[in-house]
Amino acid sequence: MTAKLVSRLPAEWEPQSGVQLTWPHADSDWADRLSEVEPVFVEIGAAISRYQQLLVVCQSAPHARHIRSLLLNAGVDADRLRQAIATSDDTWARDHGAICVERDGRPMLLDFQFNGWGGKFDAARDNDITPALSRAGVFGDTPCSTLAFVLEGGAIETDGRSTLLATRHTLVTDTRNPGMDTAAVEALLREQLGIERFLWLDHGDLAGDDTDGHIDTLARFAGPDTILYATCEADDVDFPGLVAMADELTQLRKSDGSAYRLMPLPPPGIHFDHDGRRLPASYANFLIINGAVLLPVYGVANDQLAIGVLADAFPGRDIIPIDCRHIIAQNGSLHCLTMQFPANLPLHDGPGIETPQP
């Protein structure tokens, strides 16, 4: 009988090889905002590359050359820049990117399905990015398994010790996984991700959010004992749901039965697009990388308070604020744009990428 492989989903604070960005282009929802949003992508990419590799998914070879020029002019080390070509609908790498687990200590890519957050948007091209990169050798010979289950990376948080934190309504829902109840979803995640403890939240959502309440906009592990969580002012429409979520968090327990250390994030302000549409700002949408945390900020006084909370939660890491007001115009923020990969996953340029020879 063949022994069953043991899976583990690493925590975000564990050592990483790099981070994926899927770059905006003229055939995406960013078409009329490229001049505003590309500088933010450059800032994110430059910050990442100071600590580790940056993998950029580009629409075409000319697009790749354009991006390379922007990044090198911003001081990105060419040796840390990896590029690959794959057509995309949008830029939310957290949700269409590969989820990398360890199987008996070796990296394994899981290609879950992405259906545009329950069919809200076209996502066929985004859904094919991970297998396209795998076929192109971007991840070396790391095996890639395609699964029928719909799961976005922004929907799950882990402590790296087999505990999952998630909102139930982003996984157990007929718009994503019809016919599957909580028990069925848990069974699949137990098998694929090695999850043993499930911490489900049934409250919490942000006005303007397309994801139905991804956990990475609401509550995040900052270590195996600590959870940071979103708050808002009492007159905000999100207040009842976030208060109910905070109460749920107080009831969660670690594997030893003790309570988590809970750290509230300050309200990020109420933000609207030029057409009056509410935008989903959240300080919880931070990205942990090697030696640093990238924090989305929104041009309000509480930005400084949020930087202080992150500094307390992540001692020894640099806290790098990134102004994400242009990003939330498309209903996501910094963590939503990125997907990190563990240190044992190799990253290579894809075919068709021209890199100057030394």
N, C-alpha and C positions, 0 to 999 in steps of 0.2 A: 504494500500500500504506500502511495506517495504521501510524504509528510506535507501538511498544509503550511503554506507560507504565512509568516507573521507580518502583518501590515502595521505601520505607524505613520500618522500624519504629524510632521514636525511643527513645532510652534514657530511663529514668525520671528521671534527673537533669537532663534538658533542661527549658527553661521550659514551664510548664503553665498552662492556663486554669482548671482546677478538678479536683475529685475527686468521684466518685460514692459515696454511701452508700445502700444499700437498707435502709430502717429496719425493725426487728422489729415484729411486731404479734401480736395475740391468735390469729390463724389461722396462725401459723408455729410452728416447733419451739421458739421462745422463750416460748411462752404462759405456762408456769409460772415463768419467770425474768425477766419483763419488768421488775419492780421492781429487779432486780439489774443487768440488762444495759443498760437505757436510759441510766442515768447515764454508762456507758462510751461509748456512742454520742455522747452530748452532749459529752463531753470530747474525743473524736476530732474531731467536727464543729467545735467551737469552736477547736481547735488549727489545723485546716486553714484555717478562715475568716480567721485572722490573717494569712495569707500569700496567699490566692487564693480563688476561688469554691468554694462547696460546693453540689453537686447532690444533693438527697435524693429518692429514689423512695419514694412514700407509697402506702398501700393504698387510700385514699379521701380525699375532701375533708375530712371530720372528722378523719381521721388526720393530714392535712397541717396543719390548724390546731393540733392538739395538739403536733405536732413543732415547728412554728414558735414556739409559745409557749415550749417547753422551750429552744430554741436562743437566742431573743432574750433570755430571762431569764439565759442563761449568757454574755451579752455578745456574741453573734454579730452582726456588722454586717448589717443587713437588705439592704443593697445587694449583699452578696456571697452571699446565700442564694438558691438556685434550687430549686424544687420541681416535681415531676411526679407524676402518678397512674398507677400500673400495678400490677396484682395480682401478688403474688409468693408463692412457696413458702417461701423462706428469705432470707438476707441476704448471701450470699457474692458481692458485686459483682465481685470479681476474676475469678470464673469464669463469671458470666452477663453481665457488662458488655461493652460494645462494645470491640473492639481498634481503635485508630485508627492508621492508617499515613499516610504522605505519598505521594501519587501525583503525580509531577512537581512536588513542593513544595506541593501542596494537600492538605487533610485528606480522608481517605476512611475511613468506618466499615466495619469487617468484623464481620458478625454470624455468628460460628461457632456450631455447635450445642453445647448443654450438656445432657448426659443424666444428670446426677446422679452424676458420677464413675464412669461405666461401668455405670449402671443400679442403683446402690445406693439411690437415693432418687427420689421423684417430683420432676420438675423442669420440667413442661410450662409452668407459669406463669412461672417464672424464665426459661425459654428464649425467651419472647415479650417480655421486657422491652425489649430493645434495639430491635426493630422497632416496638414500641408507642411508645417515646420518639421514634424517628425520625419516625413518622407524625404525632405530636403537635407536631412542629416544635421540640423541645427542643434539637436540634443545628442549628437554622436550616435552610439548604438543602443542608447537607453530604450528599453521596450515601452511601447505606448499602447494602452488598451482602451478601445472605444466602447462606451457603455450607453445603453438606451435611456438611462435615468437622467432627468433634468436636474442639474445642480449648478448654481453659480457660486464662484469662490467667495463673493461677498456675503453669502448666506451662512457661512460657517466660521466659527472661531474655535481654536483648540489650544490647550495648555501644553501640547506635546507629550502628555501623559495619559492619552486615551480618553480625555474628557472633551465633549463637544458642547458649545454654547450656541444656540440658534433660536430664531423666532419660528414657531411652528408653521405660521401662515406663509412662509417663503419656501417650504419644502413639502409639507403635507397639504397639497392643494390640487384640485382637479385641473387647473390651468397649466400645471407643470407635470404632475405625476398622477393622472386620473386613476381612480380605483385603489390607490395605495393609502392605507391608514398609517397612523403613527408607528404601530408595531412593524409594519412592512418596511417603512422607511428606515427605521432603526436597524432592522435585520440587514438591509443592504449596506448601510453605512458601517455597520459593525464588520461586515465581511470585507468591504473595499478600503475603508480608512482605518480599521483597527480600533474603532471607538467602543469603549466599554461603559462609559457614563454619559448620559444625555441630560443636559440642562436646557429645558425648553422654556421659552418665554411666550406668553400669549398676549402681551400688550406692548405698545410702543410702535410708533410710526412717525414719519416726518411729512408735513404738508409739502407737496410738490415732488415727492420721491416716486420714481417709476417702479421700484423694486418690491413694493408691498411690505417694506420694513426689513431690509437686510440688517443683519446683526452688526455689520461693520459701520453702520451709521448710528448705532444705538449704544452698544456695550462691547468693550474689548478687553481681552486679557492683557495685562501688563506684567505678567509673570504668573506662575502657577497658583499664587495666593491672592492676586489682586485683579480687580475688575474696575475699569474706568467706564463711566456711563454719561450719556447726554442728559442735559436738563434744559429748561426754557423758563421764561418769565410766566407768572401766573395768569396774565391776560392773553397768552398765546394759545391758539387753537390746539396746539400739540400738548398742552399742559396736562389734561386728564390722562392721556395715554402714557406719557412719560412718568407721571407720578405712580400710576399703576405698575409700570415696568420697574421702577425703583423699589417698590414694595416687593415685587417678585424676586428681585435680586437679593434683598435682605433674607429671603427664605432659602436661597440656594446654599448648599453645603459642599465642602471639599470632601475628598474620599475618606478623610479621617473624622468626618462629622462636624468639623468646625466651620464657622462662617468665613466668607471671603472678606478681605479688606476692600471696601468699596470707596472709590474716589470719584466724586461728582465733577464733571467738567462744567465750566461756566456757560451760560447761554451765549450762543454765537451771534445773536441779533436776528432780526426779521428782515429778510431780503426779498426783493421783487425784481423781475425782469422789466424791461422798458414797456412791455404790454400789460403790466400789472399782475403777471403770473407769479405766485409764491415759489421761491427757490429753496431747496433743501440743504441749507448750511449745517455742518456738523463738525465739531472738533474731534469727535470719535473716529473720523475717517482718516486717521494718521497712518503712516507707513513706517514700520520698523525695518531698518537695514543694519548692516555691520557697523557698529560704532555710532549710530545716529538714529534719530527719529525725525521724519519729515512731517510737519504739522500744517494742515490747511488753516489759513487765517483769512479774515474777511473784512479787514479795515475798520474794526471796532475796538473800543477800549478793552474789552474782555480778551482780545488776542493776547495781551501780556499776561493776564491771569492764566490763560490756557497754557502758555509756554511754561509758567511756573509749575502748574500741575504735572505737566509731562516731565519736567526736570526732576520733580520729586518721585515720580513713578519709574523713571528710567535713569537712575544715578549712573554716571560714567559714560553716558551717551550724549552726543551733541544734539541739541534740539534746533532744527532748521525750519523756520516758518516759511511757508510758500503761500503767496496771495492767490486764493482760488476763487475770487469773485467771478472771473470769466468762465471758470470751469462749471460752477453750479448753474450757469445759464442753460446747460444741457442735462440738469437734474442729477448730477453726481458730483463727487469731489475727488480728492487726491488718491486715497486708497483704491477707489473704484477704477482709476486709470491704470493701476499697476498690478503686476503679479510677480512675487518673489519666488526664487528657486533655491533649494538647499545646496549646501556647499559641494556635495558629491555629484551634482548634475552638471555635466560639461555643456558649454555654450560655444557655438561656432557660427561663423558667417554662413548664410545660405548661398546657393548657386546664383550667379548673376550679379553678385556684389563685387564692385571694383574697389580694391584697397591698394593705395600707393605702396610700392615696394621701397624699403629703406635703402 
